[in-house]
Amino acid sequence: MLNRLIDFLARVAAIGACCILVAMVALILYEIALRSLFNSSTYVLDEFVGYGVATMTFLSFAVALKDNVFIRVNLVLANLGPLPRRGVEIVSCALGVLLFGFIASYFWKLVARDFSRGTVSNSVAEVPLWMPQALMLLGLVILILQFAALTVHYARGAPIIDGQDEL
């Protein structure tokens, strides 16, 4: 039940990342039209696209991990037997929880600080910085949950599925 909830959250985050991509393309096309036809600009394209790329990346981490397309070192894994490989997978996922938990704790401090101080970007838009940071933190939290679910999943003896990019 919990695994399905985490998978659902990962899929929703991935759909959010896709929506951000569509919005970025639309903004870029709008900017092209403004510059070409009206000799004007939004003056915020680079800022918003930067936020979009960062947010998309973080929101898509968990679904990439679940679908076995997250960054892996298959050279090492391919040469291990089933039992050692399971051990490496369990330890790797547990380390993922710890490492990204550590990163998320610093992101939380950053979001909380920028929210409490009302920090905004140095642009015409004056975007409150906690907004894109909070979306990136959300992606990290879902990734941590996915790592934890995979740790338990593999520890219970579930089959380990190789990445789709292998021959």
N, C-alpha and C positions, 0 to 999 in steps of 0.2 A: 504494500500500500504506500509506504513512504517512498520507495523507489519510483513508483509511478508519479507521485507528486513532484519529486525532484526532476524527473524526466519532463513532466509537463512544464515546470518552471523554466527548464533549459530550452524547451521548444518555444515557449512564449518569448523568452529573451531573444532567441534567434529570429523570431518573427519581428520583434522590435528592431533588431539590427537591420533586417531587410527593409523595414519601413523607413529607417534613418537613411539607408542607402538611396531609396527612391526620393526621399526629401532632398538629399544632397544633389542628386542629379537634376531634380526640378529647380533647385536654387541656382545651380551652375547654368542651366539653360536660361533661366530668368536673367541672370547676370549677363550672359552673352547677348540676349535680346536687348537689354538696357544699354549695353556698351555699343552694340552695332547700330541700333536704330535710333537711340535717343542721346547718345554720347554722355551717358550717366552711369552711375554705379550704386550698388547697395552699400558699399564700403565695409561690409562685414562678411563677404564670401569666404575669405581665407580663414577667418576665425571660426565660423560656423562649420565649415568643412573639417577643420582640425578637430573640433569637438566631436563631430560626427564620426570621423575615423577612429578616434580613441574610444568612443562609446560603443561603436559597432564591434570593435576588436574585443573589448571586455565582455560585452553581452553574448558574443558567440563562442567564448572559451568553453563553457560547460557542454554545449551541444557537440562541439568538436571533440571533446574528451569522450563523451558518450558514444559517438559514432566512430571512434578509433581513428580519428584524423588529427588528433592533437600531436604535437611534436614528440617523436619517440626515437629511441636508438635501437632500431631493429637488428643492427649488426650484432649486438650483444645478445639480445633476446632470442634470435634465431639459432644461436649455438648452445642454448641451454636445454636441458631435459625438462620434462613436464613439471616435476616437483620443484627444482630450483627456479624455474621460470615463474611458477605460482608465487614462490617466496619473494622473488624480485618484484613482481607486480604488486603484491600486498605492501611491501616496504615502500615502493615507489609511490603508491597512492597515499599511504599514510604520511610520507614525507611531503607530498603535495598538499595535504591538509595543513600540515605545520607551516610550510613555507608560505603558502598563499594566505593562511591565517595571520601570519606575521605581517605580510604586506597589507592585508585588509585592515589590521589594527592601526597601521599608520595612515591608511586612507581615511579611516573613521575619524582619526584625530584631525586630519586635514579638512575634511568636510565639516566637522563640528566647529573648528576654528574659523573657517571662512564663513560659515553660516552665522556664528555669533558676532563676528566683526562686520558682517555685511560687505565682504570683499567682492568687488566687481572687476570685470576685465577692463583693460586700458584701451577700450575702443569706443566707437560711437554708440554701439549697442549697450554697453555697460552690463553685460550678462553677469548675474550673480554666479560666482565660480562654484559654489556648492552644488549647483544644478547638474552640470556635466560630471562633476566629481562623484555625486551621489549615484548617478547611473553607472559609472565605472565601478563604484563600490558594490552596487547591486550585482553586477556581473561577477565580481570576485566572490561574493557570498554564495551565489548559485554554483560557481565552480568549486568552492570548498565543499558544499553539500554533495556535489557530484563525485568528488574525490572520496569523500567519506562513504557514500553509498557503494562505490566500486570497491573500496577497501573491505567492507563487510561482505559484499557480493562474492569477491574472490576468496575471502577467508572461509566462507561457507562452502567452498568447493565448486562454485559455478564455473562453467567452461570459459576459458579465455579465448576471445575471438581476435584473430589477427587483424591488422589494419587493412583497409580496402585497397591500399596502394601497392601491396605486395604482389609479386608475380606468382 
